[in-house]
Amino acid sequence: MINRTVRFLVCAAFGLALAGSGRALAQDTPAEGTTPAGGEATPPPAAPSAAASAPISATEATLHQGAISIDGDVVINLSANEAFKPVQIVPNFYYGVSSELTVGFVHNPGAEIFQAGGGVPTLGRGLCISGSSNGCPHFYDNFSLDALFSFLRTSTMDLAAHGGLDFLSLSDPFRMSLRLGIKGKTMAGPVMIVADPSLNIGLNNRDQANKEFVFIPLRLGYMVMPELNVGLSVALNGPTDRFGDFYTIPLGAGASYLISSALDVRAQFTFTNLAGKNGGGDGRALSIGAAYRM
């Protein structure tokens, strides 16, 4: 209670100081384009820099208000005896409603951790372009309505409620599920940690493929340089019913490279079930993609 009171008084004093400074500046600074006594005309203010309008920082889980993020990956199956069966294009679109709330129309709501596979039904899907004879029963068969709401943010950490409505299958049988979770991002020096655990609850056609399902993905990244982030992704996934019979543990290694404040490229190689039930190295996938923010 005392700490809260102290923080409140400090913030109030700081706010009053800023307000006082603003009034002083308003009184002392001549209007734009006018000539002060004995001086030159005041030039118009400079336009804000690109850095000032950057839509998101490294540790923020949500976009700034009005910002748009578009990312996508080409996901290639490299599993034993199934290479290039299938090949998919997996796009995601997000919009910042406010600095706390971001909504999206996506095909991989966990793309920041696993772009390639990951053992999650809503991951690694989208536009299946390799044809019905090469692992694509449908050209387009899933999407998600995604949302993130930041409720705890500091300069080095962000926690956001992360959930959505997942349309797992648009064909027969039609399947929908509700996803509830929390996404966290934090940075300590050059190390960045991203976690995005969630629970999917089947809403219809509740067969084994659409019951309660838990996902616990984690990515540990290292900033080799300000532009280059390399990391390992791991997850523990499985149905709550008979978890021990069906759980998977995927492992991915990848990197992202920041080309500019608005654009980065990324790649990831994943063992889709390296150490889970009936796991091994036969299930593999590769993704190559990019993310653009404006």
Secondary structure, 3 states (H helix, E strand, C coil): CHHHHHHHHHHHHHHHHHHHHHHHHHHHCCCCCCCCCCCCCCCCCCCCCCHHHCCCCCCCCCCCCCCEEEEEEEEEECCCCCCCCCEEEEEEEEEECCCCEEEEEECCCCCCCCCCCCCCCCCCCCEECCCHHHCCCCCECCEEEEEEEEEEECCCEEEEEEEEEEEEECCCCCEEEEEEEEEEEEEECCEEEEECCEEEEECCCCCHHHCCEEEEEEEEEEEEECCEEEEEEEEEEEECCCHHHHCECCEEEEEEEECCCCEEEEEEEEECCCCCCCCCCCCEEEEEEEEEEC
